[in-house]
Amino acid sequence: MIHNTASNMTAAMIKRKILTSEKKEYYAYILEGMIEKIITYSILIMISIIMHVTIPTLFFMLFFFSLRERTGGFHFNSFLKCLISTIIIYIFMNAVLITFLLSHEYSTYVVLSISAVIIMFIGNVNHPNLNLDSDEVRDCKKSARIIVIVELLCIMSEFALSMNKVCIIYESLAIIMCAMLLSVAKIAKQEVRQDEGICKE
């Protein structure tokens, strides 16, 4: 449905000469991704309002999606599966994980440190849906490493200034989850290996 909507919108913009027809598939792909992001972000924010965790969720989303776009990692084979799993994980995170992590604060920072090392080491997993070339993979790895360092510095600064611990835990969990998705993708061999010219999924 989203694919068809993106294709129809692209065709309409080409017809009105807003876009050129040479890159029709590329424009449709970009538009489809934008629609999926809007749906995902909107649902998470709506749930956060219901659960009264909107501000921490916004920090989580900022940290998580900024990093996730560069690291890649495990993906299901359809947007619907990804969306449902994201909702389930997010609700579980708020209902169970946050309370646990707040009561084991220093253990959280140990796991955070390990997660940061994993991201620094792996950098990016080139998912078959993205199929990045070697230059794009290198750029993503570099960006992921820079972003995780910046995010860690933000968390450390907030901790030193004794800022809201709930927001700090949400931010930490964003990095931890990105590292977990990277690790799962590696274990599941869900990646395109440019050096071997093959796709592993």
QUITAFEN-V268163 format. One record per backbone hydrogen bond with DSSP energy under -1.0 kcal/mol. NH is the residue of the N-H (numbers start at 1). CO is the residue of the C=O. Records with the same first field share a line. If there is no record, write none. Layout:
BEGIN
NH: CO, CO
END
This chain:
BEGIN
5: 1
6: 2
7: 3
8: 4
9: 5
10: 6
11: 7
12: 8
13: 9
14: 10
15: 11
16: 12
17: 14
18: 13
19: 13
24: 21
27: 23
28: 24
29: 25
30: 26
31: 27
32: 28
33: 29
34: 30
35: 31
36: 32
37: 33
38: 34
39: 35
40: 36
41: 37
42: 38
43: 39
44: 40
45: 41
46: 42
47: 43
48: 44
49: 45
50: 46
51: 47
53: 48
57: 53
58: 54
59: 55
60: 56
61: 57
62: 58
63: 59
64: 60
65: 61
66: 62
67: 63
68: 64
69: 65
70: 67
71: 67
72: 68
74: 181
82: 78
83: 79
84: 80
85: 81
86: 82
87: 83
88: 84
89: 85
90: 86
91: 87
92: 88
93: 89
94: 90
95: 91
96: 92
97: 92
98: 93
100: 96
101: 97
102: 98
103: 99
108: 104
109: 105
110: 106
111: 107
112: 108
113: 109
114: 110
115: 111
116: 112
117: 113
118: 114
119: 115
120: 116
121: 117
122: 118
123: 119
124: 122
125: 71
127: 125
130: 127
131: 127
137: 133
138: 134
139: 135
140: 136
141: 137
142: 138
143: 139
144: 140
145: 141
146: 142
147: 143
148: 144
149: 145
150: 146
151: 147
152: 148
153: 149
154: 150
155: 151
156: 152
157: 153
158: 154
159: 155
160: 156
161: 157
162: 159
163: 158
168: 164
169: 165
170: 166
171: 167
172: 168
173: 169
174: 170
175: 171
176: 172
177: 173
178: 174
179: 175
180: 176
181: 177
182: 178
183: 179
184: 180
185: 181
186: 182
187: 183
188: 184
190: 185
191: 189, 200
192: 126
193: 198
197: 193
198: 193
200: 191
END
